[in-house]
Amino acid sequence: MFVLDSLFVGGLRFVLEKIADVADRELQDPERWRAMLLEAQLAVREREVLARLRELHPETTGKVLTSNDLESVDVVADLGEQSERGSDG
């Protein structure tokens, strides 16, 4: 019985260590953080655009506007230190 318990605990420890390793890698990945930041910036910008549309068209007050109500939207996202030209300055 002790052998089965130690095998179970050893297997469980292995799985938990692998999960912790993956979580650590994701936390340390700057591209993942950059993507999350960009997604948040886009969500904020969409809310700003929809609020502005409500100001411009008050007759739609109460109507829920969605992205389907927009023909096109230009979005500019600031990614911090990264420049348009790359790393050459």
C-alpha positions in Angstrom: 0.0 0.0 0.0 2.9 2.4 0.8 4.3 1.9 -2.7 1.0 2.8 -4.3 0.7 5.9 -2.1 4.2 7.0 -2.9 3.6 6.5 -6.7 0.4 8.5 -6.5 2.1 11.3 -4.6 5.1 11.3 -6.9 2.8 11.4 -10.0 0.7 14.2 -8.5 3.9 16.2 -7.6 5.2 15.8 -11.2 1.9 17.1 -12.7 1.8 20.1 -10.3 5.4 21.0 -11.1 4.7 20.9 -14.8 1.7 23.2 -14.3 3.8 25.6 -12.2 6.5 25.6 -14.9 4.0 26.5 -17.6 2.5 29.3 -15.4 5.9 30.7 -14.7 6.8 30.8 -18.4 3.6 32.6 -19.3 4.2 35.1 -16.5 7.7 35.9 -17.8 6.7 36.1 -21.5 6.7 39.8 -22.5 4.8 39.0 -25.8 1.9 37.6 -23.7 1.8 40.7 -21.6 2.0 42.9 -24.7 -0.9 41.1 -26.3 -3.0 41.5 -23.1 -2.2 45.2 -23.0 -3.1 45.6 -26.6 -6.4 43.8 -26.1 -7.2 46.1 -23.1 -6.3 49.2 -25.1 -8.6 48.1 -27.9 -11.5 47.5 -25.4 -11.0 51.0 -23.9 -10.9 52.5 -27.4 -14.0 50.7 -28.5 -15.9 52.0 -25.4 -14.6 55.6 -26.2 -15.8 55.3 -29.8 -19.2 54.0 -28.8 -19.6 56.8 -26.2 -18.7 59.3 -28.9 -21.3 57.8 -31.2 -23.9 58.1 -28.5 -23.0 61.8 -28.2 -23.2 62.4 -31.9 -26.5 60.5 -32.3 -28.5 61.0 -29.1 -31.6 59.6 -30.8 -30.0 56.1 -30.4 -30.0 56.5 -26.6 -31.1 53.2 -25.1 -30.2 51.3 -28.2 -27.3 49.0 -27.7 -24.6 49.7 -30.2 -22.2 47.0 -31.3 -19.2 46.8 -33.6 -21.6 45.8 -36.4 -23.0 49.4 -36.2 -19.7 50.8 -37.2 -18.4 50.9 -40.8 -14.7 51.2 -39.8 -12.6 52.2 -36.9 -9.0 53.4 -37.0 -7.1 52.2 -33.9 -3.7 53.3 -32.7 -2.1 51.3 -29.9 1.0 52.4 -28.0 3.2 49.4 -27.3 5.6 51.3 -25.1 9.3 51.4 -26.1 8.9 49.6 -29.3 9.2 51.9 -32.3 7.7 51.6 -35.8 11.2 51.2 -37.3 12.2 48.4 -35.0 15.3 48.3 -32.9 17.4 50.6 -35.1 16.2 53.7 -33.2 
